[in-house]
Amino acid sequence: MQKSEERIKIEYEIEAAHNQALSIAMRMVQKEFGDKLNDALADQSFIKRMQNRITEFWEIYRKGYKRLEDLEAREGYLAMFAYANEIDLIAEQLPWQNRIFCYYPFSGVDFYWARIFKKVVFEDSAFYEQDGPLNVSNIWWSLETYGVEKRNEIVSILKRLNIISQSEDLEFLSGDVEVCDNLNKFNNQQSTLLIKGGSDVLGYIEKKFNNEVLQYGAIIIGSSSNPLADMEKRFTQDGYFKKFSFEGEDFLAPYAMKLKDVHIFLKKI
């Protein structure tokens, strides 16, 4: 995708702010908890102190994405269409039965993936109903972005651009995605699990599934904080093989983190 000078500048500011915030946060984790990241994330007083330290970069990041939204409209939604096209390339690697339903924890407002599934359940602790509670312990976008009004606006834009279909079935859940709920009701051969955006995939699997065997027919991982070799070793234990790896392109699209380092694992039949 050919980038304008304005786009290059905005992307640089967003990524620089993101990297600065992560660097500060990880130094704080190392100083107070050593290698015990999960302990740090479970400590609400630590989370609040960490957020206060990165507020400056957080605001730069959020304002940068707002500028990126405005630029997209002026430049004909170049990055949004490019992002959708890359998702199509990934979809080609999925068996047809695993393009029916997708469970997407830690989703943020990255609703592009509804493009390739008949139904997607997006779950994030920051989602809230109009008058309901809001969990703000770990979010990158503004509070308003996670709200009902902005979510509906994003979905409307994606449908207007035909990035997702008018009849697409999207469901939003709010909750702690790392807690086992109803024996992980989406964990079955017909479902696809999607995790992206820099998440600790193996930490999530350990917490969420504990002694439960993974049954998802397909698992899509993007930009994991875990080395690929470690994920391959873990998923092999539950009967998966790596079908496909996708490096991705170096651009940012509104409402989503960068689509990089994507891997598809399929369950052996």
N, C-alpha and C positions, 0 to 999 in steps of 0.2 A: 504494500500500500504506500503510495507516494504521500509524504507528509509535508504540510505547509510549515513555514518557520514558526508560526504561532502555535501550531500543534506540538512541534518539537519542544518549544519552551514550556508549554503547560505540562506535558508529560514529564519533562525533567523535574519540574517543581513538585509534582505529585510524588514521583518516585523518590526524590531526595528527602522529602518530608517523611514518607513512609519508612525509609531506611534509617533516618535519624531517630524516629520514634522507637523503632524496633531495637536499635542499638542501645538506647538509654534503658529501655525496659529489660533487655536481656542482661545488661550490666547489673541492674538492680536485683534481678533474680539470682544471678551468680553470687553476688555479694551476700545476700540474705538467706538463700536457700541452696546454694551450690548447684548441683545437677538436678535437683528435685523440682522440676518445672511444675508438675501437677500440684505439689504442695503450695507453690506460689499462687497458682491460679485459683486455689481453693480458699485463699486467705483474703477476705474482702477488704480488710484494712490495708493490706499491701496493695491490692488492686486500685484502691482509691488514691493512695500515695503515688503509685506509678502513673495513674492517669493525670494527676496534677503536674507531674514532671514533664509529661509529653503534650500538654494542652496546646502549646504554641505550634508544634508541628502538626498536631491533629487538625487544627483550624486551617493551616495552609493546605493540608491534604483535602479537606472537605471543600474549601473554596476552589481548589484546583479542579475538582470533579464538576463543580457547578459551572465553571468556565468551560470545561470540556463539553458539557451538555449544550451550552449555547453555541460553541464552535461547531459541533456536530450538525446542528440545524442549518447553520450558514454554509457548511461544506457538503450538504447533501447526504449526511449520515454515513460517511465513508467507513468509519471504524465499526459502526454497528453492523453494517452489511458484511464487512470483512470477518467480524467475529462470528456472525451467523454462518458464513460459508465454512469456517473452520470447524464449527460444530457439525455441519453436514459431513465433512470428511471423517470425523470421528464416528458419526452414526453409521457410516458404511461398514464399520468393523463390528457392529453389534448384530447378533441374531435377531430376526424379526420379532420373536416372542419377547425379547428383552427391550423392545422399543414401545411397549404398551404402557408400562408403569415404571416410574422412577421416584425414589426417595432421596431427597437432597437436604441433609442436615448442614448447619453452618452456612446457609445459602446466601445470607444477606439479601440484596435485591437483584441478584443475578437470575432474572427470569427467562433469559434467552433459551435455556435448555428445554423449555416447553415446546420449542420448535420441532423436536424430534421424538417426543413421547406423546402418547394419547392422554396421559395424565401424569402430573408431577405434584408431589407433596413437598412443599418448601417448608423447612422448619428452622427457626432461629429464635433464640431467647429474647431478642429485641422486638419481635413482632408483638403487636398488641391490638386489641379491639378498641373501638372508639372511646369507650369509657373504662377500659380495663387497665391493669397494671403494666408497667414497662420495666424490663430488666435491662439496665444500661452498663453492666459490668464489663462488656467486651464488644464494643461496636466501633466501626470505622466511620460510618456515615452519620449525619445528623439525626437527632431523634425523630424529626419530622419525616425523614426519608423512610423510616420503618413503619410509619403510621398508615392507616387505611387509605387516606386521601392520596398520598404520594404513591403508594403501591398501585392504586387503581390508575393513576396517571401514567406510570411506567408501563403497565400492562396495555393501556390504551394506545400509547405511542408504538409499542412493539406490534400490536395488532394492525394499527393503521399502516405501518410500513410492511406488513405481511411477513415480518420476522417470525411471528407466531400466528397461528390461524385464529380466525374469529371464534371458532368453536372449541378452542383449547380449554382443557379442564385443569385449572390450577387450584390447589388447596394450600392454605397457610396454617401452620401450627406454631404455637408459641410454647416453649418449654426447654428444659435442660436436655439437650440432645444426647448427652453422655449417660443419662439414666435409663436403665432397662425398663421399658414400659410395655405391659401386656406381652411379655416374652418376645419383644421386638417383632411386632405384628407384621412388618413389611419384609421380614427375613425369610424369603421363599424363592424358589427356582424361577418364578415368573417376574420377579422384581429386579430392578437395577439400582445399585447403591452408587451415588455420586458424591464425592468429597473433593473440594478444591479450595484454593485461596490460601495456601500456606499452612493448613491445619496439621497438627500432629496426628496423623492417621493411625499409627500403631497405638498411641495412647488412647485415642478414641475407641478403637476396637477392643482394647483391654478392658476399659471401663464399661462400655456399652454391652458387650457380649459375654464377658467373664468366661464362664465354662460352656457357653452356648456355641455350637458350630455355625459358621457362616453358611447360609444356604442361598444367598443371592445368586441369580443366574449370571449376572455380570456386575463388575465393580469398576467404576471409572475414577481414577485419581488424578488430580491436577495440582501442580506446584506444592507437593507435600514437603513438610520439613524433614521427613525421613528419607534416608538413602534408598534408592531403588532396590539394591540387593537385600536390604532388611525387609522391605515390603514383599519382595518375591519369596523370601524364606518363610515369612509369616503366612502368606496366602496359600503357599504350597501345602502347608500343614492342613488346610481345610479343603484341599482338592481343587485348587485353581491353577491355571497356567496363564502366562502373559501372552495376550494375543497381539498387542499393538502398542507402539510408543510413538508419540507425536511431539516434536520439539516446540511447535507453535511459532507465532510471529511476534515481533517486537513492537507492539502498539497497545494502546489502552482504549477501551470502549466505555462509554458511560454506563453506570450502574453495575459494573463488574470489574473484578481484579483481572490482571493479565492472564491470558490463556496460554500457559507455558508448561512444558514438561508433563504431558498428559500420558497416562498409561491405562490400558484396558486389560482387565483380568476376567477370564471366563471360567465358569464352573465346569469341571469335567463331568460328562454324562456317563 
